[in-house]
Amino acid sequence: GAVMRPGPLEELFPDLSREEWRKAGFAFGEVDKESIYLLPNGKRKLRIPPPPPQHNKGNEVVSVSAMARYMQQQAEDAGAYILTETSATQLIVEDGQVKGVRSGDKGRDREGGELGNFEPGTDISARATVLAEGCWGHLTGAAIREFGLGKGREPQVWELGVKEVWKVTKPLDRVIHTLAGWPLKISAKYGQIGGSWIYPMKDEKTGADLVSIGFVLDMDYADATSSAHDFLQQFKTHPMVRDILEGGERVSWGAKAIPAGGYWAMPRLSMPGAVLTGDSGGMVNLAALKGVHYAIKSGVLAAESIYASLKKDSADFSSYEDKVEESVIGRDLYEQRNTRQPFQKGLIRGGPLVNLMIATKGRFPGGRWKIHRNDAKPMFIGKTKNGYPKPDGKYIFDKLSSVFISGNATRDDAPNHIRVQTNVPRELAETWTWMCPAGVYEIPDDAPESGDVDVIVNYTNCVQCGAITAKGGRLTTPEGGDGPLYRNT
């Protein structure tokens, strides 16, 4: 679920009313009431006025996966061919220009050998290629390196969001967010910054009352035992949350990394023959907790720019960058251009600076603030893990049962698509183990308590959230069709 600003979708489908969105099953109503809380501890809540960027009245609660299915149908009805269950594993670059993509092989075993159902990948040629992979996908990373798109920019940094969708016994009448505070340790030593959301939704088929509940954790933390999945489970023990979920049933789960660097971390968005859109281009406004409408808007702007260039028989799509800069995307992100960086000093020191920046729309303190990479943060093995509740399989859930409910369809004998070193310092191994919401990384029981340890990579658990990119690894594309099958997240 997401609370989306409606403008770009209204522009994309001008003849479609918001009521028709709801009848189509991907939207659930205009936000009328909202509440934002600080949680001092696991029992209390303090309601605060919504910070200006986070006013949601008038926005629309949507299911991103249901909206994507609706948009797929509209595209196909308009003549597009959607190649599902197909991964794009390589950019085809000739004479410094992107000429298309190469799709991945299917039917290889763990060692890369050909199985009986082997199908080789195919070169797909295109006059224009749009990379809309989400959080810095495999081809986006390759394009940024190949064409130097990150030169002169700040490094991208990330947050990790984990969500559950619950079928509930009574409808929720408002959008709820919490900021910082419990269950996080907000001192600079621990560096835990994040928050939560609870949104009302509906089942697109049955109309049953649902809520989307999730927790977002900044990936710049220092305690290796920090875990967005387990923070979500801990958050659910708060009385405010229990009142909403009690008597309900978890029906979905998902996880996704979020680009959080903001304006200065956005790479150049065009290269000869191709462009980056949405999360691939770092288009997320963390101060407002918004990005879905930017993804839609950037897709529209990319289409307009590509169309104009191809009419001139040109593969120069740089006009797209100007369009983004002049649009609501560029304006919003420029105003919030330095609101992410102060948090790298910790919430207590950085919070007041962020508030000043928001109040002055970035004018004070001004300038360009530096960002350090998430994987440059020294890690220690702390005691955050001691606060996580034990799973009971009914209200508190472990990672493996969550992967199962995501509909993960990865073959057990598929090739490994995760690129990490498998003998690393204990602190890094613990970081990966706790960080991963899908339980991909595991430390053997007989591993030493300090020094370098082996890491077991259970890559078939992977839900491709992308978090490993933030902490020293790299995610490539799995076989087409592998991974989670999100239905109502």
N, C-alpha and C positions, 0 to 999 in steps of 0.2 A: 504494500500500500504506500501511497504517497499523497501529500497534500500539495496539489499542483496549481500553479498560477495558470489561469485558463487561456490567456491571450493568444499564445502561439497556436494552440489547438483550434481555437475559434477562427484564426486566420487560415489555417490549413483546410478546415471544413466549414466555410462560411454559411453554408445552407443547413448546417446541422445545429439544432438547439442543444443546450445543456440537458434538457429533459430527454432528448433523443440519445445523448450519451448514456444516460442512466438506463434507458430501455435497451440499449445495446449491451449492457452488462458490465461496462468497464468503469463507470462513474457512480458515485453513491450519494451525492448531495453536496450542496454548497455549505461551507463552514459558517455557522451562525454563532456558535459559542466556542471559546477556547480558554484553556487554563494552563499557566506555566508555574511550576513549583521548584523551589529549592528543597532538597531533602537533607536536613541536618544529620539524620541517623535513620536506622531501619524502622522507626516507629512514627516519626513526625513528618509533617510537610508544611512548608511556608509558601503561600501563594504570592507571586510577584507580578507586577505589570509586564506584559509582553514587551521585550525590547523592540524598537521600531522596525528592524528588518524582519522580525518574526511575526508580525501581524498577519493572521491567516483568514480573517473574516472576508468572505466573498470568494475564497479559493475553493477548489473542488477536490474531494477525496476520490482517488482513483486506484485501481489495481493496474500496475505497470504491465504485468504479464497479460492480463485480459485486454488492455489497450493495445498492446503489441499485436495480439491476435486479430483484433478488429482492424488495425491499420494494415496488416498483411492482407486481409480479405479485400480491403479497399484498393490496395496496390494491384492485386491480382485481377480484380474486376476492371481495372484501368489498363490492363495489358502487361503488367510486370510478371516476370517469371521468378518465383522464390525458390531457391535451391536449398531445401531444408536438409538437415543431418549431413551437412557437408562443411568440412573445415577448410579454411584458407591458410596454407602453411608457409607460403613464400610470396614475396612481391616479385613480379617480373619487371626487371629494370634493364632497359636497352638505351645506350647512348645518353645516360643521365636522365631518362624519363621513365616513369611508371607506365607499363603497357598492359597491366592486368595482374592476375594472381594465379598461383598454382594451388589446386585443391589437394588435400591430403590423401594418402593411400588409405584403403580400408582392407581389413583382413590380414593384418600382420600380428605375429605373436610377440611375447615379451622381449625376445631377443631381436626382433625385427624381421624374422623369417616370414615367408609367405604361407598363409593357411590355404585351405581348399577353396575358400570363398574370396580370395584376394582380388581386389580391384585397384589398379593403379590410379594415382591422381591425374588430373587433367589441367592443362594450361587454358585459362580463360582470359582471352584478350579483350581489352576494353580501351576506348578512347578516354574514358574518365573512370577513376577508381576512388570511391569514398570509403574511408576507414571509420566505421562506427562500431568499434569493438567494445565500447565500455571502458572500464578502468585500465588504461594503457595495455591493450592487448599485444599479442605476439608481433603482429605486423606493424602496429603503431610504434612499438619499440624499435623494430628494424628500420622503419622509415625515419624516425628521429635520429638514429645513429647514421644511417646512410646519407641523409641529406643535411645533416647538421642543424636540424630544426630547433634544437635546444641551445644553440650557441648564443651566449649573451643573456640567457634566461636563468632564473633560479632553479634549483633541482625540484622535481615534483616530490611531494610528500603525500601521505595517505592517512585515512581513517578506515576503520573496519566496522561495518554494521552487521548485526545478526538480528533476525526477526523471526517471530512466530505469528501465525494467524490462528485465532481461537474462535470456535463457535461458542457463543455465549447465551446465557438464559435471559438476559435483559439487554436492550439496546443501549449503547453509549450515546450520550446526547452532545458530546463535545470532543474537540481535539485537545489532547493533553501532551505537554512536553515537560521534561525535567532537565535542569541545567546543572552540571558539575555536582558537587556534594556526594553524599552517600550513593552507591557503595564504593566510590572511588577514594583513593588517597591522593589529595590534591597538592601535597607539598612538592617542592622542586625535586626532592630526592626521588620520589616515586614517579612524578611526571604524568600522572593519570588524569587525563582530561576527556570529557565526553558528556553524554546525556542520553535521554530516552524519548520515545514517543509512544502514544497510544491513540489510534485512529479508529473511528467507527467505519465498518464496511458492510457489504451484503454479499451473500453467495450469488454469483451471476446466474445460476440455474434455478436454485430453490428459493432464493430470497431470504434465507436464514440470516439472522444477525451475526455478524463477525466483528472482531477487532483485530487490527494489526498492532502488535506490540514489539518494540525493538530497542536495542541498545547500540550506541555508537561509541567507539573508543579510538582516540587519537593514537596513531602508531608511533608517537615519539616518547612513549613511556620508557622507564628504566628498569622496573622490576620484571624480570623474565617470567614470573608466574602470572602476569596480567593476561586475562582471557575475556574477550568480548562475549563469548558464548556463556561463560560462567557468571560474568557480571549480569547478564540478562536473567539467568536463573535466580541469582541473589536478589535482583531488583524485584522479581515477582513475589518475594516473601514480604514485601512492604504491605501494610494493611490497605493502603490506597489501591494497590494493584489487585490484591486478593479480593477486594469487594467487587472488582470488575470481572475477574476471571473465575471466581469460585462457582463450582457447579457446571463449568463449561468443559470444552474438549479441544485440545490442540489438533488442528487439521493440516497445518503446513508449517514449514520452517525453511529458512534460506539465509544466505550470507553473501556479502559483497563488499569489496574494498571501494573506497570513494576517494577520488583525487582531491586533495585539500590545500594545495599550494596557492591557489588563487591566481590573480592577474599576472604577477611577475613570473610564475612558474609555467604559464601557458607557453607551449612551443609555437614556433611559426606554424601556421595552419595549412599552408599549401606548399606543394612541390610540383615540378613538372609532371602533369598527368594525374595528380591525386590531391586529395584534401583530407583533413582530420575534422571530425565533428563530435559534438557532445563531450562525454567523459574522455574520449580519446584525445581531445584537445584541452582537457583540464577545465571544462566549463561547469564549475560548481561554485556556488556562493555559500560558503560555510556559515557566514554571519546570518544568512536568511534560511539556511538549511534547504536550499533549493537547487535543482539541476535538471529535472525532467523537462521543464518548459524550455530551457536553453538547448537541450538536445533536439527538440522538435524545431525550434527556431533556426538552429544552425543547419539542420537538414534542408529547410526551406531556402535559406540563403545560399547553401552550397548548390542546390539544384538550379537556382536562378543564375548564379555565376557560371556554372558549367555550361548551361544552355547558351548563355550569351557568348562564351568563348568558343564553343564548338560551332556555332553559326559562322564564326570567323575562321574556322579550321585551325584553332589555336588550342594548345595544351597548357597554356598559361592561365592558371586559375587564381592568381594573386588578388584579383578584385574581390574574391571571397573574404580575404582577411580584412579588407577595408570595410566590407559590409558588416562583418562581425563587430569590428571596432566601433562602428557608428550605430549599431543596434542596441537594444535593451541589454544584450549580453555584455558588450563592451562597457556600456555606461555603468551597469550595476557592478561588474567586477572591478572596474577602476575605482569606484567609490570605496570598495572594500579591499583595496589592493594590499594593505598592510595589516589587516585584522587577524591573520593567521600567525604571523611571525612572533608577536609578543608572548604567545602561549608557550613558545620554546624556552621561555624563562620560568615557566611554571604558572599556574593559575593565579596565585596570590599576587605575584609581581606583575604578571602580564595582563590580568583582567582589567585593572583600571585604565591601562593604555588602550586596550581594545575598545572600551566604552567611549573614551575620548575620540578615537578614530571613527567610530560609528556615529557619534553625535555631530562630528564636523565633516562627515562624508569624506574622510580620508585626508582632509586638509591639515590636521594637526593630531599627532606629530606626522609630518609629511616625509618626503624623500622616498627612497627605495630601501626597504629593510631586507636584510639577507635571510636566507633560509638554509639550515643545515639538513643534510640527508637523514632520513630515519635510521638507516643502518650505520650512521656515524655515532649514534648514541651509545655510550658505554652501558652495558647491562650488568645487573647483579641479581642473584637469586634471593628474592625476598620472601615475605610471609603473606603476600596478598592471597595466595591459594588457601590459606587457613580459614578464610571467611566464606568460601563457596559452600553452598548447601549440597548435601548428598542427594543424588537422583533417587526418585521413588517410582519413576515410570508413569506417574499419573499427573503430577503438577510440575515437578522438577525433573529435567531430562538430561541424559548424557549426550555426548556428541554422536556416537554411533547410531542411536535410535533416531537422532535428528537427521542424519544423512539418509537413513532408510526412508523417512517420511518425505524427504525432498524428491523422491522418485528417481534417485541416482541410477543410471542405466549403464554405467561403465563396465565393460567386459573384464572379468577377472584376469584374463590372459592378454590384455591390451598392452601395447608398448608404454613405457614410462614417459610422461610428458612434462615432468617436473625436473628442473635443472638446479641441483644443490650439491654441495660437497657433503659427503657422508661420514666424514671424520672431522669434527669441529670442537672448539672449546665447549665445556659443559654449559656455560652461560648461554651460548648461542643455541645449543641443542634444546635447553629448557625453554628458551624463547619460542622456538618453532613449535615445540610440543604444546605449550599452553596457548600460543597465539592461534594456531590453526583450529577453526571451528568444526572441522570435519575429522579430526583425529588422524591426519595423514602421517605426522611425524611421531616417532616413538623411540625412547631410549631403552636399550636392553637392561634387564634387571641387574645384570652383573657388571654394569658400566661403573667406572671409578667415579667418586664423588667430586673430583676436580680434575683439571687437565683436559686433554682431548678425549672425546668419546665417540663411539659409532652412533649413527642415526639410521633407524629403519624407516623407509619411505613407503607407506601404504598408499600408493598413488591412486589406486582404484576408488578410494574413499573421496577423492578430491571433488569439490563442488565448484572449482574454478573461480573462487572469490577474488584471487589476485593478491592476497595479503602477503604472500611470500616475497613478492617484488619489493616490499618495503623493508624487509629484514634480511637481505643478503642472498636471495635466490631468484629464480626466474621461472615463470610459467609459460610453457609453449602450448600449442593447440593439441588437444587430444584427438582421437579418431572421431570423425563426424558422427553425431548421434549419441556420443558418450556424455556423461555428466548429468546434472539434475534436470528434472522436468517440472519447472515451476508453473503452477496452475492459477493461483489466486494471490500471489505475493506482489 
